[in-house]
Amino acid sequence: MKEAQGVHRSGFVNIVGNPNVGKSTLMNALVGERLSIITQKAQTTRHRIMGIVNGDDFQIVYSDTPGVLKPSYKLQEQMLEFSRSALVDADVLLYVTDVQDTADRNADFLEKVKRISQGGTKVFLIINKIDLTTQETLEGLVAFWQKTLPEAMVFPLSAKERFGVTQLFDAIKNALPVGPPFFAKDQLTDKPARFFVDEIIREKILLNYDKEIPYSVEVEVEQFKEEERLIRIMAVIYVERESQKGIIIGRQGQALKRVGAQARKDIEAFFGKQVYLELFVKVDKDWRSSQSRLRHYGYDLNG
């Protein structure tokens, strides 16, 4: 049935799931902008990151969340809280799995997803990375998830290859409630420009360093000065230990220079402007376990 002219749909579409199943890749594919960090390493997304897609008759507010995990320190506790909160305020929930993920990996969280689907929230079960499996295996996965989450609609796709993304986008748009937009029609995200500079620098650290180093790092932009043809940025990379500071800087500063060059290139592409980027490294001992420091870095801890 054709909708009446002038009907506008809007709503919140929250993306949840285990680490490394491709949530951020899917978010970026749906939004059409690179808003979320994408690497092969787990725990790359630390915040809820909104991406807003507007049309004449719709507004979709996507929200990418950290991968669901059992927390080992306060930062991970807040990351899990971001994921849990996404279950509460979604008009449409995208639960992302992939062809290698298993239902028992975070059974408690999946049970919560099942309950909200039974309670009336629209849940779309996304089987991602289907380009990495066979048709026979995929058919088995579809049958499994249809049985596990009977109220959910199942969408097999490949976010990286953009296969099946358009069909998912159309289904999301049609599932939104009728209502006015929540944000201005020209707004892309709820995050300020500095946030994306932080994220781009942190992504380059994730790509260039091994083991615990990337997870011990927080980035803070201390200066962001936009001129007519140039953006001047000064950012500090915080680590938890003095020994980590030396690793980040590298011999004769080469490692830090490499991170800076890679980050500057992506920041210029993001803002469409030339960028002058200065990076410094400082120690903030055990910041991941400090409630006050986590609040300072923008993690809204309860209590």
C-alpha positions, -999 to +999 in steps of 0.1 A: +000+000+000+014+034-010+019+058+019+002+091+020+021+120+006+040+140+033+046+110+056+080+113+073+097+084+091+125+087+117+141+066+143+171+052+161+188+021+146+214+006+170+241-018+160+253-044+185+272-077+185+304-094+194+338-079+186+352-082+151+319-092+133+320-061+112+297-037+131+317-006+122+321-016+086+283-021+084+277+013+100+300+031+076+284+013+046+249+023+057+259+059+065+281+063+034+308+081+055+337+067+074+327+075+110+338+044+129+372+029+133+377-003+112+407-026+120+411-063+124+418-059+161+391-063+187+377-035+209+384-008+183+351+010+190+349+025+225+319+049+223+285+049+209+290+068+176+260+082+158+257+085+120+227+103+106+213+096+072+187+120+058+162+119+030+132+141+020+109+117+039+131+100+064+159+104+090+178+073+102+200+078+133+225+049+133+245+041+165+276+019+164+286+004+198+316-014+212+318-052+208+302-071+237+328-086+260+334-096+296+351-065+312+385-067+328+388-030+338+366+001+342+370+012+306+356-021+294+328-019+319+317+014+303+321+000+268+297-029+278+273-003+293+272+015+259+262-018+242+235-025+269+220+010+266+216+004+228+191-024+236+169+001+255+164+030+231+163+013+197+135+016+172+153-010+151+181-032+166+207-047+142+223-077+159+254-084+138+270-118+137+292-133+110+299-167+094+324-177+121+307-162+151+288-185+176+257-179+196+273-190+229+300-164+227+280-139+248+248-159+256+236-135+283+236-105+259+219-126+232+192-136+256+185-099+262+182-094+224+158-122+223+136-107+251+134-073+234+125-089+201+097-108+219+087-075+235+080-058+202+113-041+192+121-047+156+153-069+155+172-075+123+197-104+126+227-096+102+249-125+091+280-106+078+310-117+057+290-141+036+317-137+009+339-159+032+316-190+032+297-215+010+261-214+001+255-246+020+270-233+052+251-200+048+218-218+045+226-237+077+234-204+095+202-187+083+181-217+096+200-216+129+194-179+135+157-181+124+152-208+151+173-189+177+156-155+172+123-164+156+109-128+158+139-113+140+143-108+103+175-124+089+197-105+065+228-123+050+252-097+036+288-086+031+293-051+045+329-049+031+318-058-004+285-038-001+265-069-010+230-069+004+235-035+021+209-017-001+182-043+007+190-039+044+188-001+042+154-002+025+141-026+051+153-003+079+137+027+063+104+010+060+105-002+096+110+032+111+081+048+130+063+078+115+076+110+131+096+143+126+134+143+124+154+143+157+183+163+142+189+190+117+186+176+081+222+186+073+237+170+104+259+139+098+268+129+134+263+139+171+301+140+176+322+171+174+351+174+148+377+168+175+362+134+183+370+121+148+405+134+149+409+114+181+395+083+164+417+086+133+448+089+154+438+060+176+431+039+145+467+045+132+480+034+166+459+002+164+474-005+130+510+003+138+516-013+173+511-048+187+500-065+219+486-043+247+500-010+235+469+001+214+445-007+242+465+013+267+462+045+246+438+074+247+441+104+224+431+140+233+430+169+209+443+200+228+441+224+200+419+225+169+422+257+150+404+260+116+417+286+092+405+294+057+427+268+040+443+250+069+434+232+102+460+233+129+458+204+153+478+196+184+470+162+200+484+142+230+487+105+230+483+092+265+498+058+277+497+041+310+534+033+314+567+051+308+579+021+288+549+024+265+558+060+258+592+049+244+575+023+222+550+048+208+577+073+199+601+047+185+637+050+176+646+086+168+608+094+168+602+073+136+572+054+149+554+085+160+562+103+127+547+074+108+515+075+128+513+113+124+518+111+086+491+084+082+467+102+105+472+136+088+464+121+054+431+106+067+422+138+086+427+159+054+404+135+035+378+136+063+377+174+065+386+182+028+413+206+040+451+207+045+461+198+080+491+207+102+493+180+129+515+179+160+516+148+182+529+145+217+531+115+240+525+116+278+520+091+306+487+090+325+492+061+348+465+034+349+440+058+333+418+028+321+410+019+357+405+055+370+369+067+372+379+104+372+403+100+342+377+080+322+352+108+328+378+133+317+382+114+284+345+114+277+334+081+291+301+088+310+305+064+339+276+059+363+281+067+400 
